[in-house]
Amino acid sequence: MRYDIFYAAKARDDLEEIYEYIAFNLQEPLTAEKLYETIIVAVHTLEYFPIRNALYENEPWRSRGLRKLLVKNFLVLYQM
């Protein structure tokens, strides 16, 4: 079964901020591009097996079904 991926507005904003910080503040546009792509690819692997990642440890997020995906030094939080 394939699941659809939807990005929250805050998630899109966070991705943009990460990209801009690395590309412009650190002056590493290629690194920013690679990281952005790495995060997007990792998130889209959730289309086929989203339950593989652990639930977030803390409440109230755990009881709400929030899961975590680690990508490099970033934590992606998602719900099914």
C-alpha positions in Angstrom: 0.0 0.0 0.0 1.2 3.5 -0.9 0.6 6.4 1.5 0.3 10.0 0.3 2.8 12.6 1.7 1.6 16.0 2.8 3.8 18.7 4.1 2.5 21.1 6.8 3.1 24.7 6.1 5.5 24.9 9.0 7.5 22.0 7.6 7.8 23.7 4.2 9.0 26.9 6.1 11.5 24.9 8.1 12.9 23.3 4.9 13.2 26.7 3.3 15.0 28.2 6.4 17.4 25.3 6.5 18.2 25.7 2.8 18.6 29.5 3.1 20.8 29.4 6.2 23.2 26.9 4.6 23.2 28.4 1.1 23.4 32.1 2.1 24.7 32.4 5.7 27.2 29.6 5.4 27.7 30.3 1.7 27.4 26.6 0.8 24.7 26.4 -1.9 25.7 23.0 -3.1 25.6 21.6 0.4 22.2 23.2 1.0 20.9 21.6 -2.2 22.2 18.2 -1.3 20.8 18.4 2.2 17.4 19.6 0.9 17.3 16.7 -1.5 18.4 14.2 1.1 15.5 15.3 3.4 12.9 15.1 0.7 14.0 11.7 -0.5 14.0 10.4 3.1 10.5 11.7 3.7 9.2 10.2 0.5 10.4 6.7 1.6 7.6 6.9 4.1 5.1 6.4 1.3 5.7 2.6 1.5 6.4 1.8 5.1 5.7 4.7 7.5 5.3 2.6 10.6 9.0 1.6 10.5 10.0 4.5 12.6 9.5 4.8 16.4 6.9 6.9 18.0 8.1 10.1 19.5 8.9 9.5 23.2 7.3 12.4 24.9 3.7 13.0 25.6 1.3 14.3 24.4 2.9 13.6 21.0 3.4 9.9 21.6 -0.3 9.2 22.3 -1.2 11.3 19.2 0.8 8.9 17.0 3.6 11.3 16.2 6.6 9.4 14.7 10.2 10.5 14.1 12.6 10.1 11.2 16.2 11.0 11.6 17.8 12.6 8.5 21.4 13.6 9.1 21.3 16.0 12.0 17.6 16.8 11.6 14.5 15.2 13.1 11.4 14.9 10.9 8.2 14.4 12.9 5.2 13.0 11.1 1.8 11.3 11.6 0.1 8.6 9.6 
